[in-house]
Amino acid sequence: MDPLREIAAWLASQPALHVGLETQSLPGPGFRCTDGDYLSFSSNNYLGLANSPRLKAAAHRGLDLYGVGNCESRLLTGDLGLYRELEARLAALKKKQAAVLFATGYLTNLGVLSALVRWPIMARVLGFQASRQYRYSFFSDEFNHVSIKEGIRLSGVTAMTYRHLDLDDLERKLRDTPTDIRIIVSDGVFSQDGDIAPLPQLLELAERYDAAVYLDDAHGTGVLGPTGAGTSEHFNLESPRLIQMGTLSKAYGAIGGFVACDALVAEILRLSAQAYGFTSTLPPDQAMAVLEAMSMVVDEPERRERLWSNQRYAVSSLQAAGVAPLSSNTPILPVPVGDERRGEAVAQTLRQHGMHVDLVKFPAVGLGRARLRVIVNSGHTPEQIDSLVDLIREELAA
Ligand SMILES: Cc1ncc(COP(=O)(O)O)c(C=O)c1O
């Protein structure tokens, strides 16, 4: 038996490992599956923009104006002015000089993290001769998103992984690693744990050790801060040391990723990031939709108000029910269930009651540390939150 057949035979005996849920509609937060209607408590459609008439109309306008896809790399004839317009808006949002778009957030992390350390090599193709070789080091939180880990792996640079949010461990590693260029890398909001990176302290350490901070704000953008600009706005911080990454596929309801940084860094990234130059970018209708989504976050503030009032209501209800989430500062509220099989049973019971909550388990988190990743959206009602909390309480008490 070859390894593929061997794995296939084993997988057939492990129904719980089968991933993916075929759906007929997308969470708004209600959605339809072949076996019935469900309410999602795990969608990243935080503000309900993905299925809003205003966002759909913007995407339609994009389709009418530009067609379905651009079929070219931005380095060739795919560099629509619309992308530049969106980049300028994203740069302004993150208070940086420039931004560069990628097809997805995942590709942004792969492309930028690998290119940051390789650009002297890439620039050689253009005739550049470096006066010396620089040693680069990444310092990465252990709970960072997999696309960060993959981007660092692709860079070929050995990464120092520091314990989750452990500033002493990070400082020790910054101090003890002989290197020329230090880059601290962290999620802004951690996707599985829902906690917020201590950005002020990360920037203080960056100052002390002459490092840059690369912040993946996939879950902060559109959600955190008085105007939804993300984690840096939440802390009211700007810094020339900060490189801001984000995705367009969560609160903005579309697809795509971006990095906002100094103009010079952006221009070098356009030349050196293979994931920018050697693939097509997001379709134009998506860029139109994101421009609209960015306006909607600001001029439909009631969406963010509802998101945050639901968040506060869910936290207090979970705490009152004795099932405190692992963190409680963002709409991601992971409820620990421990053992994977117990978690599967709870998730199954929730489904029988028409509620879908993602069960996050090994290898996404450690063995025996399974959790229900409850995510509240602006579209939930207090009654729906009550039903979910009652069910979780009953199941965890059983
Ligand atoms: C922290 C983080 N970074 C990056 C990504 C990738 O974003 P995208 O879905 O746009 O590829 C995700 C998506 O789950 C994420 O949670």
The ligand as an SDF file (V2000), in Angstrom:
LIG
                    3D

 16 16  0  0  0  0  0  0  0  0999 V2000
   -4.3840   36.1420   11.6890 C   0  0  0  0  0  0  0  0  0  0  0  0
   -4.6650   35.7860   10.2590 C   0  0  0  0  0  0  0  0  0  0  0  0
   -3.7860   36.1430    9.3150 N   0  0  0  0  0  0  0  0  0  0  0  0
   -3.9850   35.8430    8.0220 C   0  0  0  0  0  0  0  0  0  0  0  0
   -5.1000   35.1520    7.6030 C   0  0  0  0  0  0  0  0  0  0  0  0
   -5.2890   34.8210    6.1560 C   0  0  0  0  0  0  0  0  0  0  0  0
   -6.2280   35.6880    5.5840 O   0  0  0  0  0  0  0  0  0  0  0  0
   -6.9980   35.3310    4.2320 P   0  0  0  0  0  0  0  0  0  0  0  0
   -8.1690   34.5120    4.6010 O   0  0  0  0  0  0  0  0  0  0  0  0
   -7.3520   36.6630    3.6580 O   0  0  0  0  0  0  0  0  0  0  0  0
   -6.0500   34.5980    3.3570 O   0  0  0  0  0  0  0  0  0  0  0  0
   -6.0510   34.7540    8.5490 C   0  0  0  0  0  0  0  0  0  0  0  0
   -7.2430   34.0010    8.1230 C   0  0  0  0  0  0  0  0  0  0  0  0
   -7.7890   33.1830    8.7680 O   0  0  0  0  0  0  0  0  0  0  0  0
   -5.8320   35.0710    9.9140 C   0  0  0  0  0  0  0  0  0  0  0  0
   -6.7080   34.7110   10.8540 O   0  0  0  0  0  0  0  0  0  0  0  0
  1  2  1  0
  2  3  1  0
  2 15  2  0
  3  4  2  0
  4  5  1  0
  5  6  1  0
  5 12  2  0
  6  7  1  0
  7  8  1  0
  8  9  2  0
  8 10  1  0
  8 11  1  0
 12 13  1  0
 12 15  1  0
 13 14  2  0
 15 16  1  0
M  END
$$$$
